[in-house]
């Protein structure tokens, strides 16, 4: 068995029940707030439709992983972070400083080093999204890695992941 020092992320992401319930709860709370808001009816209906569409899109991309942009895997190599999506390999990406690690969730924001006006990719990982041992190893890897692993091309500010 290899040591954690030698371990490099090569993760297969699976659908998460916890993320499903978080998505449903989050969008339900927002819909309840919109419904209780004393705004013109056209504005409330428009916001409700936008929230429902956002919930459906989030479900396809992050929960059920059925969307074409859904990230199915994450790999780190010398060139950067490679994301495996339904439509093929995406990357290389750099890990943005806005990424966060807690005991229950890992939020990874990836950005392309060569493109200024491109949306970043976001991956929400919960303990049931990947193998439990890989979840723990990824937490340790992200907390204690060298800055060049975070941003192997070194073009962005070397900010820490918290």
C-alpha positions as protocol buffer text, in pm:
chain_id: "A"
residue {
  index: 1
  type: UNK
  ca { x: 0 y: 0 z: 0 }
}
residue {
  index: 2
  type: UNK
  ca { x: 135 y: 343 z: -90 }
}
residue {
  index: 3
  type: UNK
  ca { x: 177 y: 612 z: 170 }
}
residue {
  index: 4
  type: UNK
  ca { x: -33 y: 926 z: 176 }
}
residue {
  index: 5
  type: UNK
  ca { x: 277 y: 1117 z: 67 }
}
residue {
  index: 6
  type: UNK
  ca { x: 272 y: 925 z: -263 }
}
residue {
  index: 7
  type: UNK
  ca { x: -105 y: 944 z: -311 }
}
residue {
  index: 8
  type: UNK
  ca { x: -238 y: 1160 z: -594 }
}
residue {
  index: 9
  type: UNK
  ca { x: -607 y: 1226 z: -658 }
}
residue {
  index: 10
  type: UNK
  ca { x: -765 y: 1008 z: -924 }
}
residue {
  index: 11
  type: UNK
  ca { x: -1126 y: 1012 z: -812 }
}
residue {
  index: 12
  type: UNK
  ca { x: -1449 y: 874 z: -955 }
}
residue {
  index: 13
  type: UNK
  ca { x: -1744 y: 1085 z: -844 }
}
residue {
  index: 14
  type: UNK
  ca { x: -2082 y: 922 z: -789 }
}
residue {
  index: 15
  type: UNK
  ca { x: -2431 y: 1054 z: -726 }
}
residue {
  index: 16
  type: UNK
  ca { x: -2483 y: 1177 z: -368 }
}
residue {
  index: 17
  type: UNK
  ca { x: -2805 y: 1134 z: -167 }
}
residue {
  index: 18
  type: UNK
  ca { x: -2691 y: 1395 z: 83 }
}
residue {
  index: 19
  type: UNK
  ca { x: -2637 y: 1648 z: -194 }
}
residue {
  index: 20
  type: UNK
  ca { x: -2984 y: 1569 z: -330 }
}
residue {
  index: 21
  type: UNK
  ca { x: -3141 y: 1660 z: 6 }
}
residue {
  index: 22
  type: UNK
  ca { x: -2923 y: 1971 z: 43 }
}
residue {
  index: 23
  type: UNK
  ca { x: -3029 y: 2083 z: -307 }
}
residue {
  index: 24
  type: UNK
  ca { x: -3399 y: 2021 z: -236 }
}
residue {
  index: 25
  type: UNK
  ca { x: -3386 y: 2195 z: 103 }
}
residue {
  index: 26
  type: UNK
  ca { x: -3192 y: 2494 z: -30 }
}
residue {
  index: 27
  type: UNK
  ca { x: -3423 y: 2557 z: -323 }
}
residue {
  index: 28
  type: UNK
  ca { x: -3736 y: 2495 z: -112 }
}
residue {
  index: 29
  type: UNK
  ca { x: -3627 y: 2756 z: 140 }
}
residue {
  index: 30
  type: UNK
  ca { x: -3557 y: 3005 z: -137 }
}
residue {
  index: 31
  type: UNK
  ca { x: -3895 y: 2935 z: -300 }
}
residue {
  index: 32
  type: UNK
  ca { x: -4069 y: 2985 z: 37 }
}
residue {
  index: 33
  type: UNK
  ca { x: -3889 y: 3318 z: 79 }
}
residue {
  index: 34
  type: UNK
  ca { x: -3994 y: 3429 z: -271 }
}
residue {
  index: 35
  type: UNK
  ca { x: -4355 y: 3324 z: -200 }
}
residue {
  index: 36
  type: UNK
  ca { x: -4362 y: 3522 z: 126 }
}
residue {
  index: 37
  type: UNK
  ca { x: -4198 y: 3827 z: -29 }
}
residue {
  index: 38
  type: UNK
  ca { x: -4434 y: 4118 z: -91 }
}
residue {
  index: 39
  type: UNK
  ca { x: -4322 y: 4195 z: -444 }
}
residue {
  index: 40
  type: UNK
  ca { x: -4522 y: 4234 z: -764 }
}
residue {
  index: 41
  type: UNK
  ca { x: -4659 y: 3898 z: -879 }
}
residue {
  index: 42
  type: UNK
  ca { x: -4466 y: 3905 z: -1210 }
}
residue {
  index: 43
  type: UNK
  ca { x: -4137 y: 3943 z: -1019 }
}
residue {
  index: 44
  type: UNK
  ca { x: -4221 y: 3664 z: -773 }
}
residue {
  index: 45
  type: UNK
  ca { x: -4322 y: 3427 z: -1055 }
}
residue {
  index: 46
  type: UNK
  ca { x: -4008 y: 3513 z: -1254 }
}
residue {
  index: 47
  type: UNK
  ca { x: -3784 y: 3449 z: -953 }
}
residue {
  index: 48
  type: UNK
  ca { x: -3966 y: 3123 z: -876 }
}
residue {
  index: 49
  type: UNK
  ca { x: -3918 y: 3000 z: -1233 }
}
residue {
  index: 50
  type: UNK
  ca { x: -3548 y: 3095 z: -1224 }
}
residue {
  index: 51
  type: UNK
  ca { x: -3503 y: 2911 z: -892 }
}
residue {
  index: 52
  type: UNK
  ca { x: -3678 y: 2600 z: -1022 }
}
residue {
  index: 53
  type: UNK
  ca { x: -3463 y: 2599 z: -1338 }
}
residue {
  index: 54
  type: UNK
  ca { x: -3149 y: 2649 z: -1129 }
}
residue {
  index: 55
  type: UNK
  ca { x: -3250 y: 2359 z: -903 }
}
residue {
  index: 56
  type: UNK
  ca { x: -3307 y: 2133 z: -1203 }
}
residue {
  index: 57
  type: UNK
  ca { x: -2973 y: 2233 z: -1356 }
}
residue {
  index: 58
  type: UNK
  ca { x: -2789 y: 2181 z: -1027 }
}
residue {
  index: 59
  type: UNK
  ca { x: -2954 y: 1841 z: -993 }
}
residue {
  index: 60
  type: UNK
  ca { x: -2839 y: 1738 z: -1344 }
}
residue {
  index: 61
  type: UNK
  ca { x: -2484 y: 1874 z: -1307 }
}
residue {
  index: 62
  type: UNK
  ca { x: -2397 y: 1805 z: -942 }
}
residue {
  index: 63
  type: UNK
  ca { x: -2645 y: 1557 z: -792 }
}
residue {
  index: 64
  type: UNK
  ca { x: -2750 y: 1296 z: -1050 }
}
residue {
  index: 65
  type: UNK
  ca { x: -2447 y: 1367 z: -1276 }
}
residue {
  index: 66
  type: UNK
  ca { x: -2655 y: 1333 z: -1594 }
}
residue {
  index: 67
  type: UNK
  ca { x: -2572 y: 1670 z: -1754 }
}
residue {
  index: 68
  type: UNK
  ca { x: -2310 y: 1702 z: -2027 }
}
residue {
  index: 69
  type: UNK
  ca { x: -2102 y: 1931 z: -1803 }
}
residue {
  index: 70
  type: UNK
  ca { x: -2131 y: 1699 z: -1499 }
}
residue {
  index: 71
  type: UNK
  ca { x: -1790 y: 1620 z: -1351 }
}
residue {
  index: 72
  type: UNK
  ca { x: -1757 y: 1242 z: -1316 }
}
residue {
  index: 73
  type: UNK
  ca { x: -1394 y: 1233 z: -1203 }
}
residue {
  index: 74
  type: UNK
  ca { x: -1100 y: 1442 z: -1090 }
}
residue {
  index: 75
  type: UNK
  ca { x: -733 y: 1366 z: -1151 }
}
residue {
  index: 76
  type: UNK
  ca { x: -421 y: 1556 z: -1060 }
}
residue {
  index: 77
  type: UNK
  ca { x: -119 y: 1532 z: -1288 }
}
residue {
  index: 78
  type: UNK
  ca { x: 193 y: 1739 z: -1345 }
}
residue {
  index: 79
  type: UNK
  ca { x: 7 y: 1966 z: -1591 }
}
residue {
  index: 80
  type: UNK
  ca { x: -271 y: 2048 z: -1346 }
}
residue {
  index: 81
  type: UNK
  ca { x: -614 y: 1920 z: -1251 }
}
residue {
  index: 82
  type: UNK
  ca { x: -800 y: 1722 z: -1516 }
}
residue {
  index: 83
  type: UNK
  ca { x: -1178 y: 1694 z: -1488 }
}
residue {
  index: 84
  type: UNK
  ca { x: -1355 y: 1398 z: -1643 }
}
residue {
  index: 85
  type: UNK
  ca { x: -1698 y: 1509 z: -1768 }
}
residue {
  index: 86
  type: UNK
  ca { x: -1961 y: 1325 z: -1970 }
}
residue {
  index: 87
  type: UNK
  ca { x: -1852 y: 1521 z: -2277 }
}
residue {
  index: 88
  type: UNK
  ca { x: -1485 y: 1425 z: -2231 }
}
residue {
  index: 89
  type: UNK
  ca { x: -1173 y: 1540 z: -2050 }
}
residue {
  index: 90
  type: UNK
  ca { x: -1154 y: 1904 z: -1941 }
}
residue {
  index: 91
  type: UNK
  ca { x: -837 y: 2078 z: -1837 }
}
residue {
  index: 92
  type: UNK
  ca { x: -580 y: 2144 z: -1728 }
}
residue {
  index: 93
  type: UNK
  ca { x: -726 y: 2355 z: -1449 }
}
residue {
  index: 94
  type: UNK
  ca { x: -576 y: 2525 z: -1147 }
}
residue {
  index: 95
  type: UNK
  ca { x: -734 y: 2499 z: -803 }
}
residue {
  index: 96
  type: UNK
  ca { x: -874 y: 2841 z: -708 }
}
residue {
  index: 97
  type: UNK
  ca { x: -814 y: 2993 z: -368 }
}
residue {
  index: 98
  type: UNK
  ca { x: -1192 y: 3001 z: -314 }
}
residue {
  index: 99
  type: UNK
  ca { x: -1192 y: 2622 z: -265 }
}
residue {
  index: 100
  type: UNK
  ca { x: -1294 y: 2510 z: 84 }
}
residue {
  index: 101
  type: UNK
  ca { x: -1244 y: 2200 z: 295 }
}
residue {
  index: 102
  type: UNK
  ca { x: -1446 y: 2102 z: 602 }
}
residue {
  index: 103
  type: UNK
  ca { x: -1508 y: 1772 z: 777 }
}
residue {
  index: 104
  type: UNK
  ca { x: -1833 y: 1718 z: 585 }
}
residue {
  index: 105
  type: UNK
  ca { x: -1784 y: 1885 z: 248 }
}
residue {
  index: 106
  type: UNK
  ca { x: -1512 y: 1970 z: 1 }
}
residue {
  index: 107
  type: UNK
  ca { x: -1586 y: 2254 z: -240 }
}
residue {
  index: 108
  type: UNK
  ca { x: -1335 y: 2267 z: -524 }
}
residue {
  index: 109
  type: UNK
  ca { x: -1327 y: 2562 z: -762 }
}
residue {
  index: 110
  type: UNK
  ca { x: -1119 y: 2509 z: -1072 }
}
residue {
  index: 111
  type: UNK
  ca { x: -1013 y: 2781 z: -1315 }
}
residue {
  index: 112
  type: UNK
  ca { x: -824 y: 2774 z: -1641 }
}
residue {
  index: 113
  type: UNK
  ca { x: -485 y: 2944 z: -1619 }
}
residue {
  index: 114
  type: UNK
  ca { x: -491 y: 3075 z: -1976 }
}
residue {
  index: 115
  type: UNK
  ca { x: -845 y: 3213 z: -1996 }
}
residue {
  index: 116
  type: UNK
  ca { x: -951 y: 3532 z: -1823 }
}
residue {
  index: 117
  type: UNK
  ca { x: -1321 y: 3529 z: -1913 }
}
residue {
  index: 118
  type: UNK
  ca { x: -1425 y: 3173 z: -1852 }
}
residue {
  index: 119
  type: UNK
  ca { x: -1649 y: 3048 z: -1575 }
}
residue {
  index: 120
  type: UNK
  ca { x: -1479 y: 2836 z: -1318 }
}
residue {
  index: 121
  type: UNK
  ca { x: -1584 y: 2478 z: -1257 }
}
residue {
  index: 122
  type: UNK
  ca { x: -1717 y: 2389 z: -915 }
}
residue {
  index: 123
  type: UNK
  ca { x: -1722 y: 2039 z: -764 }
}
residue {
  index: 124
  type: UNK
  ca { x: -1913 y: 1971 z: -442 }
}
residue {
  index: 125
  type: UNK
  ca { x: -1789 y: 1656 z: -277 }
}
residue {
  index: 126
  type: UNK
  ca { x: -1962 y: 1501 z: 22 }
}
residue {
  index: 127
  type: UNK
  ca { x: -1850 y: 1182 z: 198 }
}
residue {
  index: 128
  type: UNK
  ca { x: -2096 y: 977 z: -10 }
}
residue {
  index: 129
  type: UNK
  ca { x: -1981 y: 1135 z: -340 }
}
residue {
  index: 130
  type: UNK
  ca { x: -1653 y: 942 z: -350 }
}
residue {
  index: 131
  type: UNK
  ca { x: -1500 y: 649 z: -166 }
}
residue {
  index: 132
  type: UNK
  ca { x: -1474 y: 733 z: 206 }
}
residue {
  index: 133
  type: UNK
  ca { x: -1100 y: 663 z: 218 }
}
residue {
  index: 134
  type: UNK
  ca { x: -1045 y: 881 z: -90 }
}
residue {
  index: 135
  type: UNK
  ca { x: -1252 y: 1158 z: 76 }
}
residue {
  index: 136
  type: UNK
  ca { x: -1024 y: 1151 z: 379 }
}
residue {
  index: 137
  type: UNK
  ca { x: -708 y: 1135 z: 168 }
}
residue {
  index: 138
  type: UNK
  ca { x: -826 y: 1422 z: -50 }
}
residue {
  index: 139
  type: UNK
  ca { x: -887 y: 1635 z: 260 }
}
residue {
  index: 140
  type: UNK
  ca { x: -534 y: 1568 z: 384 }
}
residue {
  index: 141
  type: UNK
  ca { x: -386 y: 1612 z: 35 }
}
residue {
  index: 142
  type: UNK
  ca { x: -551 y: 1952 z: -11 }
}
residue {
  index: 143
  type: UNK
  ca { x: -461 y: 2078 z: 337 }
}
residue {
  index: 144
  type: UNK
  ca { x: -94 y: 1978 z: 329 }
}
residue {
  index: 145
  type: UNK
  ca { x: 7 y: 1990 z: -34 }
}
residue {
  index: 146
  type: UNK
  ca { x: 282 y: 2203 z: -176 }
}
residue {
  index: 147
  type: UNK
  ca { x: 172 y: 2525 z: -356 }
}
residue {
  index: 148
  type: UNK
  ca { x: 292 y: 2394 z: -694 }
}
residue {
  index: 149
  type: UNK
  ca { x: 40 y: 2109 z: -668 }
}
residue {
  index: 150
  type: UNK
  ca { x: -240 y: 2359 z: -613 }
}
residue {
  index: 151
  type: UNK
  ca { x: -131 y: 2568 z: -910 }
}
residue {
  index: 152
  type: UNK
  ca { x: 128 y: 2370 z: -1104 }
}
residue {
  index: 153
  type: UNK
  ca { x: 175 y: 2633 z: -1371 }
}
residue {
  index: 154
  type: UNK
  ca { x: 230 y: 2905 z: -1110 }
}
residue {
  index: 155
  type: UNK
  ca { x: 46 y: 3176 z: -1302 }
}
residue {
  index: 156
  type: UNK
  ca { x: -198 y: 3265 z: -1027 }
}
residue {
  index: 157
  type: UNK
  ca { x: -133 y: 3394 z: -677 }
}
residue {
  index: 158
  type: UNK
  ca { x: -32 y: 3112 z: -443 }
}
residue {
  index: 159
  type: UNK
  ca { x: -324 y: 3140 z: -200 }
}
residue {
  index: 160
  type: UNK
  ca { x: -396 y: 2874 z: 59 }
}
residue {
  index: 161
  type: UNK
  ca { x: -695 y: 2647 z: 66 }
}
residue {
  index: 162
  type: UNK
  ca { x: -880 y: 2678 z: 393 }
}
